Amino acid sequence: MWNRLLGTLSLLLCLHGCATAPAIGPSMDGLWQDQAFGYDPALVVVTRESLFALDSEAIRQALESGAFARATDSERVARLLYMVFGPDLQAFAYVGGRSTVAEETWRLKRGDCLSLTIMSLSLARALGVTAKVQEVRVPALFDRRGGVDFVNAHVNLRVRNEHLVSFRGKVLPAADLVIDFEPRAGAQQRGATLDNAALYARFLNNLGAEHLAAQRPRQAYAHFKAAILADPAYAANYGNLAQLYLQSGQPARAEALLLHALSLGDPLGVALQSLQQLMLEQGRQAEAQAYAERLEARRDEDPYHWLGLGLDHLRNSRHAQAVEALERAQTLSSGFAEVHRYLAIAYWRTGQAIRARDQLALLAALEGGTEQVAQLQQKFRLPQ
């Protein structure tokens, strides 16, 4: 997960938890503020190697057993699922607010989205299972902690699987598996693969955001700088460093960093919103209005925005509004199972049984035979 800050100036931090081609960052001449923040690289104690290291004795014993040495590919995948989820699907708990390295996550049996996914990747590598972390688009989730608003991106682990896998009395099909500790609408879609450098940068960015929220600017600066050096293509690093500069009264440098973050894509609209707020604070009304219009136009064409809005309407029993928002999401997307699932529910709750049936047919074509489809078919009393 990832963040952005809403403090005195109503600004925001972007957290993680998509690797793109390496990008050249802005010239940091005059933008680094090592002296102002008492920069010391030794403040960053997590290395790329220690982030992924798993030294637990229990893990070593599991990997060194004679039975494991003869394990087939499907048995290795099953072992991964068992180690991650346990016999009762409760081996690890999702707890937001703090990112931990793989070994600590394993020891604590809990972690945030990024920590649990990194731990699972390390387990998969140790087991000889092919897996990759992917960053997936989901509706924006805001989390307020200590007066700071965090906008969370989302990652999960896609496990390559070409064989039938037996797990907890069920046989899983020969298809890729997604391990997701905080499933949200859109999380099953394919995302952008994150390599080790990208994951390390996101982890450091999270730590920097935690320090910023706790009013430890020196540590926050060291971690944001290390994150930028690890992955210059990751926009949130620049946006979050900009929030630190704004807190320390350096708006011109913050604006330069936000503009670069915006040039890198800004999928969550964090840089746009921060720039709009900064323009308002400085009395630059025309520029603030221009950014506001860009934000509105972007949201209007973003299926994830409409999906998130539709889900909020459903949760609050505003079913007619949910239909309107989800229909908009449908016009902006293709092959998006969650849109069809929730639109079917919204149609059913507004008494539009035929339309609900049509959406369920589209969902079945995408996810035929799944338990969720069967449950909706039973709920709507439709033929299997």
Secondary structure, 3 states (H helix, E strand, C coil): CEECCCCCCCCCEEECCCCCCCCCCCCCCCCCCCCCCCCCHHHCCCCHHHHHCCCCHHHHHHHHCHHHHCCCHHHHHHHHHHHHHCCCCCCCEECCCCCCCHHHHHHHCEECHHHHHHHHHHHHHHHCCCEEEEEEEEEEEEEEECCEEEEEEEEEEEECCCCCEEECCEEECCCCEEECCCCCCCCCCCCEEECHHHHHHHHHHHHHHHHHHCCCHHHHHHHHHHHHHHCCCCHHHHHHHHHHHHHCCCHHHHHHHHHHHHHCCCCCCHHHHHHHHHHHHCCCHHHHHHHHHHHHHHHHCCHHHHHHHHHHHHHCCCHHHHHHHHHHHHHCCCCCHHHHHHHHHHHHHCCCHHHHHHHHHHHHHHHCCCHHHHHHHHHCCCCC
